[in-house]
């Protein structure tokens, strides 16, 4: 189970890097673990926290 402090570390690193993949590599965990952590924070704060930008090929 993810601790609340880990969730905040993951979120902070996501804001810093903007990349789920880089965070997973940095903390040596899987990308789905990061996704679950951010979703958990989103639910706890009842706020989207992160707004994804969709990259489109031109």
Beta strands, then each sheet from edge to edge (+ up, - down):
end
